[in-house]
Amino acid sequence: MHSAIRSVASLLLGAGILILGNALIGITLPIRMDQADYGRFTSGLIMSAYYLGLLVGCVFAPALTARIGHVRAFAVYAACLCAATLLHALWFAPLPWALFRGVSGFCMAALFNVIESWLSSRATNETRGGVLAAYGFFAWLAAGLGYLLVNSFPATGAEHLMLAALLLSLSMLPVVLTRVAIPDLAQAQPLPFGELYALTPLGVVGACGAGLMSGAFFGMGAVFGNDVGLSQFQVSLILVFAIFGGLLLQWPLGRLSDRFDRRTILLGVLLAQAALCLMVFAVWTTLQSYEALIALIFLFGGTQATLYPVSVAHAFDYVHRDRMISASAGLLLAWAAGACLGPLLASIAMETLGSPALFLFLAALAAILAAFTRYRMTRRAALPPEEQAAFVPLPATTAAASQLDPRVEPPGSVNVDPPRES
């Protein structure tokens, strides 16, 4: 396993540097917009544009990449991402910033697709799980460190944008110098979105809900912190503690879902999320205790990070192995569609009821998802734990990451698993 990780070390390094720079942009821009008094709704629109670009990129970027080649594609998309980042400093206005965020989201989807395709081609059937775990760990760690980088300069200048562009450009070096064959995904069996929903309504709705909550929190969390008077360092810690909560808690919660009815665990996680968000709102509006806020955010991050991989695991309980790649792509699109709406809807709640209402919005989302989960529990009998697909902390990046998923039937292999009953 260690040799397998070493064989993809350059790709993991490139991915880590890329995510480091992208996370720095993701926290810098909402702070700058709030300082410039853009308004919460305008900030929500701009942050939603990133996820819209990500959604479009998930659909169209793989075909464009295949046309020009992965090495050139990575260089082209990284250059465009660097340019979009620097252009924020030249046109400090809502419409250009929304355009630049959309371009950035598209480029990030394309770049993730290239890296994950390479990782997939280097991993074997025996090492896919380990490579995926290493990739996920480095991605979460890099995101947390990227949020902390905002403290390197005051948010009022252009230094953060220049530093982010520097990191994004440096991410090209370890990736374009890597010589790895690209996998052939042509044999993946198609799965129309309507059929996917018919097979697993809770999987699709859970993935979409996870995107809604993730987009809302990571898109507008910095706006909340800046609005309520927290320092730049304190704002960064809000997002960092959410990231590290997810890094530490999603695995034990996910493994718990392997031992019991997965829907019961999902229901418990959602109810816990709703309670935690209400506690955050109550604690901040009454006590304004930053220490209590950070502790609750840590727990919230752990439960929030569990939603998408548990929803995917639940969906895989009812999808044949040779269609799991297509199912993963459909679930990712559901996540991205939710993430597009998350910052926008959260900004409406914050504009109407004040910035702490971000957590009322998240609590309401969790409660709605919990009600739908309970409803689905009455519509279908639970699978025995031994028949459930194993939990894997799959990142919500691109469908290429599903090639690393040990549950998935690799393209071209002989499938020996019988179809599951739907």
VEXSE-546652 format. One record per residue (C-alpha): x, y, z. Coordinates in Angstrom, 1 decimal. Each point is the difference from the previous one (the first is absolute). Layout:
% residues N
R       c1       c2       c3
R        X        Y        Z
...
//
This chain:
% residues 422
R       c1       c2       c3
R      0.0      0.0      0.0
R      2.8      2.4      0.8
R      1.6     -0.6     -3.4
R     -3.4      0.8     -1.6
R     -0.2      3.3      1.9
R      3.6      0.8     -1.0
R     -0.8     -0.6     -3.6
R     -2.7      2.7      0.0
R      1.8      2.4      2.4
R      0.6      2.6     -2.7
R     -3.6      0.0     -1.0
R     -1.1      0.3      3.7
R      2.4      2.9      0.4
R     -1.4      1.8     -3.1
R     -3.5     -0.6      1.2
R      0.9      1.3      3.5
R      1.5      3.2     -1.3
R     -3.0      0.5     -2.4
R     -2.5     -0.4      2.9
R      2.2      2.2      2.2
R     -0.3      2.9     -2.4
R     -3.6     -0.6     -0.8
R     -0.9      0.0      3.7
R      1.8      3.3      0.5
R     -2.1      1.6     -2.7
R     -3.1     -1.5      1.5
R      0.4      1.7      3.3
R      1.6      3.2     -1.2
R     -2.8      1.0     -2.4
R     -3.0     -0.1      2.4
R      2.0      2.0      2.6
R      0.9      2.6     -2.6
R     -3.6      0.2     -1.3
R     -1.3      0.4      3.5
R      2.6      2.7      0.8
R     -1.1      1.8     -3.2
R     -3.6     -0.2      1.1
R     -1.2     -1.9     -3.1
R     -3.0     -1.3      1.9
R     -0.6     -3.6      1.0
R     -2.2     -0.8     -3.0
R      2.6      1.3     -2.4
R      2.7     -2.0      1.8
R     -2.2     -3.1     -0.2
R     -0.4      0.4     -3.7
R      3.7      0.3     -0.6
R      0.8     -3.0      2.2
R     -2.7     -2.0     -1.8
R      1.6      0.8     -3.3
R      3.0     -2.1      1.0
R     -2.1     -3.1      0.6
R     -1.9      0.7     -3.3
R      3.3     -0.1     -1.8
R      0.9     -3.2      1.9
R     -3.3     -1.6     -1.1
R      0.6      1.0     -3.7
R      3.6     -1.2      0.2
R     -1.1     -3.4      1.3
R     -2.2     -0.4     -3.1
R      2.2      1.4     -2.7
R      3.6      0.1      1.2
R      0.8     -3.8     -0.5
R     -0.9      0.1     -3.7
R      2.1      3.2     -0.6
R      2.9     -1.6      2.0
R     -0.1     -3.2     -2.2
R      0.1      2.1     -3.1
R      3.2      1.9      0.8
R      1.8     -2.4      2.3
R      0.3     -0.1      3.8
R      3.4      1.7      0.3
R     -0.9      2.9     -2.2
R     -3.4      0.2      1.5
R      1.4      0.3      3.5
R      2.4      2.8     -1.1
R     -2.8      1.8     -1.9
R     -2.5     -0.2      2.9
R      2.5      1.0      2.6
R      1.1      3.0     -2.0
R     -3.6      1.1     -0.4
R     -0.6     -0.5      3.7
R      3.0      2.2      0.9
R     -1.2      2.7     -2.4
R     -3.5     -0.1      1.4
R      1.5      0.3      3.5
R      2.1      3.1     -0.9
R     -2.8      1.6     -1.9
R     -1.9      0.4      3.3
R      2.6      2.7      0.9
R     -0.6      1.9     -3.2
R     -3.8      0.1      0.0
R     -1.4      0.4      3.5
R     -3.7     -0.2     -0.9
R     -2.7     -2.6      0.5
R     -0.7     -1.0     -3.7
R      3.7     -0.6     -0.9
R      0.6     -1.8      3.2
R     -3.0     -2.3     -0.6
R      1.4     -0.7     -3.5
R      3.5     -0.7      1.4
R     -1.4     -2.3      2.7
R     -1.9     -2.0     -2.7
R      3.1     -0.4     -2.1
R      1.9     -1.1      3.1
R     -2.6     -2.6      0.8
R      0.2     -1.4     -3.5
R      3.8     -0.1      0.0
R      0.1     -1.7      3.5
R     -2.4     -2.7     -1.3
R      2.2     -0.6     -3.0
R      3.2     -0.1      2.1
R     -1.5     -2.4      2.5
R     -1.0     -2.2     -2.9
R      3.5     -0.1     -1.3
R      1.6     -0.8      3.4
R     -2.5     -2.6      0.9
R      0.3     -1.7     -3.3
R      3.7     -0.3      0.4
R     -0.3     -1.3      3.6
R     -2.5     -2.6     -1.3
R      2.4     -1.2     -2.7
R      2.8     -0.4      2.4
R     -2.0     -1.9      2.7
R     -0.7     -3.7     -0.2
R     -3.0     -1.9      1.2
R      1.8     -0.7      3.3
R      1.2      3.6      0.6
R     -2.9      2.0     -1.2
R     -1.5      0.4      3.5
R      3.4      1.1      1.5
R      0.6      2.5     -2.8
R     -3.5      1.4      0.3
R      0.5      0.4      3.8
R      3.3      1.8     -0.5
R     -1.5      2.3     -2.6
R     -2.9      0.8      2.3
R      2.2      0.7      3.0
R      2.3      2.3     -2.0
R     -3.0      1.8     -1.5
R     -1.5      0.7      3.4
R      3.3      1.0      1.6
R      0.9      2.3     -2.9
R     -3.5      1.7      0.2
R      0.5      0.6      3.7
R      3.5      1.4     -0.5
R     -1.3      2.2     -2.8
R     -2.5      1.6      2.2
R      2.7      0.8      2.6
R      2.1      1.7     -2.7
R     -2.5      2.9      0.0
R      1.8      1.2      3.1
R      3.2      0.5     -1.9
R     -1.1      3.5     -1.2
R     -2.8      2.5      0.8
R     -3.1     -0.9     -2.2
R     -0.1      3.6     -1.3
R      2.8     -0.3     -2.5
R      0.7     -2.2     -3.1
R      2.7     -2.1      1.7
R     -2.3     -3.0      0.6
R     -1.0     -0.1     -3.7
R      3.7      0.1     -1.0
R      0.9     -2.7      2.5
R     -2.9     -2.2     -1.2
R      1.0      0.5     -3.6
R      3.6     -0.9      0.9
R     -1.2     -3.3      1.6
R     -2.3     -0.9     -2.8
R      2.8      0.5     -2.5
R      2.4     -2.1      2.1
R     -2.5     -2.8      0.1
R      0.8     -0.6     -3.7
R      3.6     -1.0      0.6
R     -0.4     -3.4      1.7
R     -3.0     -0.9     -2.1
R      1.2      0.7     -3.6
R      3.3     -1.7      0.8
R     -1.8     -3.2      0.9
R     -0.1     -2.7     -2.7
R     -3.0     -2.2      0.6
R     -2.4     -1.6     -2.5
R     -3.6      1.2      0.0
R     -2.7     -2.6      0.7
R     -2.7     -0.9     -2.5
R     -3.4      0.8      1.5
R     -2.0     -0.9     -3.2
R     -1.3     -3.3      1.3
R     -1.8      1.4      3.0
R     -3.7     -0.9     -0.2
R     -2.3      3.0     -0.3
R     -2.6      0.8      2.6
R     -2.5      2.8     -0.9
R     -0.7      2.4      2.9
R     -3.7     -0.9      0.1
R      0.8     -3.7      0.4
R      2.6      0.9      2.7
R     -2.7      1.8      2.0
R     -2.4     -2.9     -0.5
R      2.6     -2.4      1.4
R      1.0      2.2      3.0
R     -2.1      3.1      0.7
R      1.7      0.6      3.3
R      3.5     -0.3     -1.5
R     -0.8      2.7     -2.6
R     -1.8      2.3      2.5
R      2.7     -0.6      2.6
R      2.8      1.0     -2.4
R     -1.9      3.1     -1.1
R     -0.6      0.9      3.6
R      3.6     -0.5      0.9
R      0.9      2.4     -2.8
R     -2.5      2.6      1.2
R      1.4     -0.1      3.5
R      3.7      0.0     -1.1
R     -0.5      2.8     -2.5
R     -1.9      2.1      2.5
R      2.5     -0.4      2.8
R      3.3      0.2     -1.9
R     -1.4      2.7     -2.3
R     -1.5      2.3      2.7
R      1.7     -1.1      3.2
R      2.7      2.6     -0.4
R     -2.6      2.7     -0.6
R     -1.7     -1.0      3.2
R      3.2      0.2      2.0
R      1.0      3.4     -1.5
R     -3.6      1.4      0.5
R     -0.1     -0.9      3.7
R      3.3      1.7      0.7
R      2.5     -2.8      0.2
R      3.6      0.6     -0.9
R      1.5     -1.4     -3.2
R      1.7     -2.7      2.0
R     -3.2     -1.0      1.8
R     -1.9     -0.2     -3.3
R      2.7     -2.3     -1.4
R     -0.3     -2.3      3.0
R     -3.7     -0.4     -0.6
R      0.6     -1.6     -3.3
R      3.2     -1.8      1.1
R     -1.8     -1.7      3.0
R     -2.9     -1.1     -2.3
R      2.6     -1.5     -2.4
R      1.9     -1.9      2.8
R     -3.3     -1.1      1.5
R     -0.8     -1.6     -3.3
R      3.4     -1.5     -0.3
R     -0.2     -1.6      3.5
R     -3.6     -1.0      0.4
R     -1.3     -1.1     -3.5
R      1.9     -3.3      0.1
R     -1.4     -1.3      3.4
R     -3.5      1.2     -0.9
R      0.2     -1.6     -3.4
R      1.3     -3.3      1.4
R     -2.9      0.1      2.4
R     -2.4      0.1     -3.0
R      1.5     -3.3     -1.2
R     -1.1     -1.8      3.2
R     -3.6      1.2      0.1
R     -2.7      1.1     -2.3
R      1.7      2.8     -1.8
R     -3.1      2.2     -0.1
R     -0.2     -0.1      3.8
R      3.5      1.3      0.3
R     -0.7      2.7     -2.7
R     -3.2      1.0      1.9
R      2.0      0.3      3.2
R      2.7      2.1     -1.7
R     -2.6      2.3     -1.5
R     -1.8      0.5      3.3
R      3.4      0.6      1.7
R      0.8      2.6     -2.6
R     -3.3      1.8      0.5
R      0.5      0.1      3.7
R      3.6      1.2     -0.3
R     -1.0      2.8     -2.4
R     -2.8      1.2      2.3
R      2.6     -0.1      2.9
R      2.4      2.1     -2.1
R     -2.7      2.6     -0.6
R     -1.1      0.0      3.6
R      3.5      0.1      1.5
R      1.1      2.8     -2.3
R     -3.1      2.2      0.3
R     -0.1     -0.3      3.8
R      3.4     -0.7      1.4
R      2.3      1.0     -3.0
R      2.4     -2.6      1.3
R      2.7     -0.6     -2.7
R      1.4     -3.1      1.8
R     -3.5     -1.6      0.0
R     -0.5      1.0     -3.6
R      3.3     -1.7     -1.1
R     -0.9     -3.2      1.9
R     -3.4     -0.2     -1.6
R      1.4      0.7     -3.4
R      2.5     -2.8      0.4
R     -2.9     -2.5      0.6
R     -2.1      1.6     -2.8
R      2.9     -0.5     -2.4
R      0.3     -3.7      1.0
R     -3.7     -0.7     -0.6
R     -0.2      2.1     -3.2
R      3.0     -1.7     -1.6
R     -1.7     -3.4      0.6
R     -3.2      0.8     -2.0
R      1.4     -0.4     -3.5
R      2.0     -3.2      0.4
R     -2.7     -1.7      2.0
R     -2.6      1.0     -2.7
R      2.3     -1.5     -2.6
R      0.4     -3.1      2.0
R     -3.7     -0.3      0.4
R     -0.5      0.5     -3.8
R      2.6     -2.7     -0.7
R     -2.0     -2.4      2.1
R     -2.5     -0.1     -2.9
R      2.2      0.5     -3.0
R      1.8     -2.8     -2.0
R      3.8      0.3      0.2
R      0.5      0.5     -3.7
R     -2.3      3.1      0.2
R      1.5      1.6      3.1
R      2.3      2.3     -2.0
R     -3.0      1.5     -1.8
R     -2.0      0.0      3.3
R      2.9      1.9      1.7
R      0.0      2.6     -2.9
R     -3.8      0.5      0.5
R      0.3      0.4      3.8
R      2.9      2.5     -0.5
R     -2.2      2.1     -2.3
R     -2.8     -0.1      2.6
R      2.6      1.2      2.6
R      1.2      2.8     -2.3
R     -3.5      1.1     -0.8
R     -0.7      0.3      3.7
R      3.2      1.9      0.5
R     -1.0      2.5     -2.7
R     -3.1      0.9      2.0
R      1.5     -0.2      3.5
R      1.8      3.4      0.2
R     -2.9      1.8     -1.8
R     -2.7     -1.4      2.2
R      2.1      0.5      3.1
R      0.6      3.6     -1.0
R     -3.7      0.7     -0.2
R     -0.5     -1.3      3.5
R      2.9      2.1      1.3
R     -1.2      3.1     -1.8
R     -3.5     -0.4      1.5
R      0.8     -1.2      3.6
R      3.7      1.0      0.5
R      3.2     -1.9     -0.5
R     -0.5     -2.5      2.8
R     -3.0     -1.2     -1.9
R      2.5     -2.0     -2.1
R     -0.3     -2.7      2.7
R     -3.8      0.2      0.1
R      0.1     -0.7     -3.8
R      2.3     -2.9      0.5
R     -2.1     -1.3      2.9
R     -3.1      0.2     -2.2
R      1.8     -1.9     -2.8
R      1.1     -2.7      2.3
R     -3.5     -0.4      1.4
R     -1.6     -0.3     -3.5
R      2.6     -2.6     -1.0
R     -0.7     -1.9      3.3
R     -3.7      0.0     -0.7
R      0.6     -1.3     -3.5
R      2.3     -2.7      1.4
R     -2.6     -1.1      2.5
R     -2.6     -0.1     -2.8
R      2.3     -2.2     -2.2
R      0.4     -2.4      3.0
R     -3.7     -0.7     -0.2
R      0.1     -0.7     -3.7
R      2.7     -2.7     -0.2
R      1.3     -2.7      2.4
R      3.5      0.4      1.2
R      2.8     -2.1     -1.5
R      1.8     -2.3      2.4
R      3.4      1.5      0.9
R      1.9     -2.8     -1.8
R     -1.7      0.9     -3.3
R      0.8      3.8      0.2
R      2.8      1.5     -2.0
R      2.9      1.0      2.2
R      0.4      3.7      1.0
R      2.8      1.9     -1.8
R      0.8      3.7      0.7
R     -0.5      0.9     -3.7
R      0.8      3.7     -0.7
R     -2.5      2.1     -1.9
R      2.3      1.1     -2.8
R     -0.5     -1.8     -3.3
R     -1.3     -3.3     -1.3
R      3.6     -1.1     -0.7
R      0.5     -0.4      3.7
R     -2.4     -2.9     -0.1
R      2.6     -2.0     -1.9
R      2.0     -0.1      3.2
R     -3.0     -1.3      2.0
R      0.6     -3.7      1.0
R     -3.8     -0.6     -0.3
R      0.0      0.8     -3.7
R      0.4     -2.5     -2.8
R      3.0      1.1     -2.0
R     -0.8      0.5     -3.7
R      0.9     -3.0     -2.0
R     -0.1     -2.5      2.9
R     -2.3     -3.0      0.2
R     -2.9      0.7      2.3
R     -1.0     -2.9      2.2
R     -2.4      1.8      2.3
R     -3.7     -0.6     -0.4
R     -2.2      3.0     -0.4
R     -1.5      1.3      3.3
R     -3.7      0.1      0.5
R     -1.4      3.5     -0.3
//
